[in-house]
Amino acid sequence: MPSSSPIKPAVLGRRGAAIAALIVYTFLAVALFSSTWVQPTTQSVGLNGDPQEIMWFLGWPPFAVAHGQNPLFTNYIDYPGGVNLMWNTSEPLPGLVLGPLAHVGGIVLAWNFMMTAALAPSAFTAFLLIRRFVSSQLAAGVGGLLYGFSPYMTAHSLGHPHATLAFMPPVVLLILDEIIRVQRRRPLVAGLILGVAASAQLLIGEELLATTVIVAFLLLCLAAALFWDQVRPRLGYAVRALVCAGAVFAVLSAVPIAFQFLGPQHLRGSVHTPNAYVSDGLSFLVPTHLILLAPGRALNISDKFIGGNAVETNSYVGVLLFLILAFIVVRYWSRPEVRLAALGSALIAILSMGITIHIAGRASSIPVFAIGLVFPLLQRYLPGRVTLYLTFFGWLGLSRLPVLDNLLPSRLMVYFYLLAGLLLAVWLSDLRTWQPMPRRLGWLAAAAALSMLVPALPFPSTPNSVPAFFSGSAASAIPQGSVALVVPYSATGDARAMIWQQAAGMRFRMPEGYAFIPDAPPRGPRLSPPPSTTQSQVLSVGDGTAGALSDTDRLQILSELKSWHVQTVIVGPMVNEQQEVDLFSSLFGRPPEPLDGVYVWWGVDSLL
């Protein structure tokens, strides 16, 4: 219950509180990934596969700029066709920023720094946004903590920095609050800042930019419906600022966007299976293996979400936090920020469920927008029809519109945690006016709810061993800019050869790679190189399923190697390594040279 006792002044000023928050968030991020920081140059945060692929992408922009190459395109993998990097998680801006660190300490160290640094700034910018609406710095700090260290962030820390470098969405919403509500700066200045921020996000993570635009649009529509009398007199300023932002973004981002959609190797169609990467109806309340407090019975259920894909199962809220959020919405419904955050988070949670509702991993035939039919029943308390329309058209756009249908619905949950952090901060800030005992119980309940989201430790860490051949001087014998076939072969889920190529200073190109490229119609994009006999034979030998090599296949492989202009073949440490060596020894009619942990066939082009 409210207390009549005066509120004690904050011990720290706003600047001091911000510095303290950033220090705490940084400490927590380092602690979370401490198992990796024991060996930061050889161990990488997260799993195997996607991290190594993205490490390669991070290393490309500095190399491209230094060697006069196009930072948005490469044929150093998937030679000769190459890869349109704007259709992949290339992150050119982080790559350029981290270039000096990667040059000094290696790409694995740069990766670990980026993955660790992603969480603290994300939590910090959420703190800056949230404290605009609450009086308690500590409450805002807890709200930022919920966003920056949410199950979404810890899940995608397994290998998706383009999803965890999420410090810009709170910044964009801060600028939009300035444009729509506060309006202290000149509109052109606010628009310029917003346009620059959006352009930067494009080069950090394009998917996060697209979802930020979608969520911002939903929130603006809800704000107009909830507070039209307040929004209407501010429309002129807002329109001028937003037009300026659009113009700035168009100028700064014209080249990368044009290259993505018109440049070589651009993709068409959906790159992911529709209605697969979605929030399950039970995923909001059932923990996964990534959560510390996860009973076995719960794991039996959550293992069915998204086919057991832990990286994309990022919707867990927990029963206790869900009840607390419901309590906050009911108790503080009269506050404008609570109404907007509550409706926005509800919309986001619904849209994150994809096209049709999933329960325990099984897709039903019920369209997700049907959940929105409950909103008109609450017309007395909220703009029910507008919310229903936003649910339907949001669902329609994400499931049917070109380009937007490439967005993964489950990843919308990052914005749910941001708005949930705001709701939690509103309550915790108000607790300062409560009597001591209810105040302590309130903080205890909040701590218990957040403890249910604590990730399981130690956080996964992966060794990244590079044969001495690539990291030493031996690789300098490979002709500069020539083509080399490296085994283990880089294809879907395996990017070891790409890391080795990078360790060799990008000395050679490869006719392989783990990246999205177009496929022949009617098939859509693929994550492996174009189909070839070489690819199928090498992969089948690697997994132990290869049969006897026919004369036809032998001639076809030699022909493919010749068409790719391969001059060097290298077999490195892997499962069934000797079988791979036997394959190429048979193909070339001579054994390889064992050298610094690998087997090398030099001058292959003279044999073809």
Secondary structure, 3 states (H helix, E strand, C coil): CECCCCCCCCCCCHHHHHHHHHHHHHHHHHHHCHHHHCCCCCEEECCCCHHHHHHHHHHHHHHHHHCCCCCCEECCCCCCCCEEHHHCCCCHHHHHHHHHHHHHHCHHHHHHHHHHHHHHHHHHHHHHHHCCCCCCHHHHHHHHHHHHCCHHHHHHCCCCHHHHCCCHHHHHHHHHHHHHHHCCCCHHHHHHHHHHHHHHHHHHCHHHHHHHHHHHHHHHHHHHHHCHHHHHHHHHHHHHHHHHHHHHHHHHHHHHHHHHHHCCCCCCCCCCCCCCCCCCCCCCCCCCCCECCCCHHHHHHHCCHHHHCCCCCCCCCCHHHHHHHHHHHHHCCCCHHHHHHHHHHHHHHHHCCCCEEEECCEEEEEEHHHHHHHHHHHCCCCCHHHHHHHHHHHHHHHHHCCCHHHCCHHHHHHHHHHHHHHHHHHHHHHHHHECHHHHHHHHHHHHHHHHCCCECCCCCEEECCCCHHHHCCHHHHCCCCCEEEEECCCECCECHHHHHHHHCCCCCECCCCCCCECCCCCCCCECCCCCCHHHHHHHHHHCCCCCCCCHHHHHHHHHHHHHCCEEEEEECCCCCHHHHHHHHHHHHCCCCEEECCEEEECCHHHHC
